Amino acid sequence: MSNLARRSFNFVLGMSTPLLNNPARMAEVSRWLMRLFFLLATVAGLMWLSQRPVFALRQMQVEPLPGQTVKHINLPQVRNQVLEQVKGNFFTVRLENIKEAFENLPWVRHASVRRVWPNGLAVRIEEQKPIAIWGNRNEQKLMNSFGEVFSGSLKQVDDPSSLIEVSGPTDSSKEVMQLYQSASRWFAPWNVEVIKVNLTDRYSWNVLLSNGMRIEFGRDEEAQGKALTEERVARLIEYWPKVQDRLSDRVDAIDLRYGNGFAVHLATTATTATKPELDTKKSGVLR
């Protein structure tokens, strides 16, 4: 035996001698070793059991959210489409991957997935509800009420004419939806609907109402700007009856980018020649 091996043996023997001479400590070590053995055996048994054919995924139940019906999703078709991508069994399949596979489908907004003992999955999906066409009709992109753009086909919409048209810079869809919702609320007293919203690259915006009138807004970069815009709309609503009394021609556009009034564009004029302003210092009548 080499000198190094002899020293190692003597060291181990020296360390273990107190333990070997102590029956209580030996019993404690034996109990811990037995526990470790049973733990390893249990883990090995579970791993072997989890690989049995009975746990191979054979069923996937796909249904809409409670109270919701799907119009644009073929449930058996999407189930088979996703099931082909599933890897693993009841224990090893990654639910996040299944969820992502469903949410990558054009008409699925949200999906939740859970395991069903012993070899199934249950999926609940929320279908997209289109409210607008994003960009233009040729792009085939739709937008829901959350301002999320998705790639559902316009041909699958029951009544495409019911969708509003919205556009704006890249990644501005949520802001455009907020503008639409604000404008719809502002012009509700006129009993008209907002049918088109456009946000320019410089972040000025305009809307088209169902009565054919276009409303021009400025840039709302800060909270103060948004408050001023709402004040100008309120002022327009308040004084609009007086404008109608003074103008015999149809108004096809209104410009609200003025601090103390608004400008109108008549349908029969070639240019925006009229600019009625409010005399806010006096009685607030048009001048």
N, C-alpha and C positions, 0 to 999 in steps of 0.2 A: 504494500500500500504506500502510495506516495506521501510525502510529508504534508501536502495541501489537503489530501483526502483524509489523512489521519486527524489533522486539526479540525476539519469540518465535522467529522464523526464525533470527536470529543466535545465539540461545541454543542451539537444537537443533543448528545447524551447528557451534557451538563445542564442544558435548559430544561430537558424533559424529566430529569431525575426528581425534582421537587413535585412535579405533577404525578409521576408514577408512584411516589411514596405517599400520596394524599388520596385516599379512596373517595372522599367527598367530591373533590375536584374531578376525578376520573368519571364519577357517575354523572356529574353535570355536563362534561364534555360529551359523554356517550349520548345523553338525551338530546343535546344540540345536533350531534351528527345524525341521529335517527330522524329528527325533525327535518333536517336538510335533505335526507334521503327521500322521505315521503313527499316533500315539496317538489323535488326534481322528478319523482315518479309521477306525481299528479300532473305536472306540466307536460311531461312527455305523453301521458295518456290522453290529455285533452288535445294536444296537437295531433295525435294519431286519430282521435275520434272526429276532429273537425274536418279531416280530409276524407271522411266516408262519403260515398255517393249519395246518401240520403240527404245531405246538406247542399248538394249541387242546386243552384238556382233554376227553378222550373216554372215559376209563376211570377207575373208582374201585373198587379192590378192598378190601372190608371183611371182616375176619375177627376171631375172638376171639383172646385171648392164647393162646400155646402151652399145651396141656394143659387148656384151659378150653372148655366148651361153653356156648352161650347158650340160655336157656329162654324168656326174655321179650322178646327182640328179634328182629324180622323184618329180617334183614340186607339183603335187596334193597330193602325198603321204606324203611328209614332211609337207605340209600345214595342212592336217588332223591330222598328228601326233602332231604338235605343238598346233593346235586349241583345242585339248582335254585337254591341260594343262592350257589354258587361264582361268584366274579368274577375274571377274569384268565385267563392261560394258564399253561403249565408254568413259565415264568420269573417271572411277576408275581403269581401267586396267593399269598396270605398264609396260610401253614400254621397260624398261630395262630388265624385266623378259622375254619378248618375244624375244628380241635381243639375250639374253643369251641362250635361248632354241634353237634357230636356230644355233648359233655358236657352240653349243655342238654337233651338227651333224657332222659325220666324214668328209664330203666333203665340208662343208661350212667354208670358211675362215673368212668372215666378213658379217654382216647383218645390215641393217638400217631399222627402223620401224617408221611409222607415222600414225596418225589417219585419217580416211576418214569419213566425216559427212554423215549420223548420226549414223551408226552402223557397220563401217568397219575398217579394217587395211590394209595398203599397205606395203609390205616388199620387199626390194631389197637385193639380196644376191650375194656375190662374191664367185665363186667356186674355190676350191683348184686346182692348176696346178702343178702336181708332176713333179719333175726334177730328183729325186734321191730316192734310196732305203736306208733307214737308218738302220744300223746294219747288218742284213742279210735278205735274202728272206723269211726265216721261221718266222721272227718276224712280218711280215706284217705291217711294219711302213714305211711311205713315207715322203718325205721332199720336200717343195716347194723352189722357188728361193730366198725366204727371210730367209732361214735356219730354218723354222718352221716345226717341226715334227707333223704329224697327222696320224690318224689310218685308213685311207682309204684302201680298199682291193686292193691288187695287181692284183686280177682277173678282176677288173673293168678297168684297164689300157689298152688302145687299143694296145699298143706295149711295153710290159715290157722290151724288149731288148734295147729299146732306153734310159732307165733310167741308170744313173750312180750309182755306189755303194759307199756309204760313211759310215764312222764309226768313233767313238771317245768316250771319256768319257762322263758321264752324264752331260747334260746341256751345251754341247760344240757344238751343231749343228750349231749355227750361225757362230761360229769361223771356223768350218769345211767348211761351204759354202763360207766364205771369202777366205779360202785357195784355194778352187776349182776355184773360179773366178780369183784369182791371177795367179794360175798355168796355167789356160786356156789362159790368156793374154800373159804370158811369152813364152809359147811354140807355140803360133800362127804362128811364122815364119817357124816352121817345118811342117805346114799343118797337124797337128795331133790333136786329141781331148783327153782330160783327161776323162778317163772312171772309175777311181776308186781313192778315197782319203781315207787315213787312218791316224788318229791322235791317237798316243799311249797315254797310261796313263801318261807317262813322258813328253808328249807334243812335242815329235819329230814326224815328219810326212813324208809320202811318197805318191807318186801318181803313177798310172799305165796309160800309154799312149796307144792310139789306135793302135800303131805300135808294141805293146807288150813289150815296154821298161819301166822299173821301175826306178823312180828317188827318191833317198833318200835325205831327208833334215834333218837339225838339229832342235834345239829348237829355236823358235822365241818368246822370252819372252818380248822383248822390241822393241821399234821402231827402234833402231839401228840394232838389230838383223834382223828385216825384211828388212832393207835397204841392209845389207850385203848379205842376201839370194838372193835378186833381182840382186845384182851385180854379184854373182856367177853364176846365171842362164844366165845373159847377156854374161859373159865370156865363158860359155859353148857353147852358140849359136855361138859366134864369132869364137871359135877355133874348133868347131865340124868338119868342113870339113877336117882339118888336121888330126884329129883322125881317120876319116873314111879312109883316104889315107894310114895310117900306119897299120890299123888293117884289116885283111882279114875275120876274123870270125865275126859273128853277135854279137852285144852287147845287152845283155838283162837287164843290170842294170847299173846305174851311181850313184856314191856317191858324193854328193856335200858338205860333211861335212869337207872339207879341206880349210885352209885359203888361199893357193896360187895355187890351182889346183883342180882336181877332179879325182876320181878313176872309172875305168870301170870294169865290170864283163862280160866276154865272155861267150856266150851260150855253148861253147864246153869245158870250163874248169870247174873243180870241185870246185875250190875255187876262191876267189877274189884275183888273183895274180898280176894283172896289176894295176899300179897306175901312169898314166901319170900326171905329174905336170907341171904347167906353170912357166916358168922362168920370173917372172914379173920384175926383175931387169934389164934384158937385152931386148931381142926383143919380148918376150912373146911367144916363140915357145915351143912346148912340149919337155920335156927332160926325 
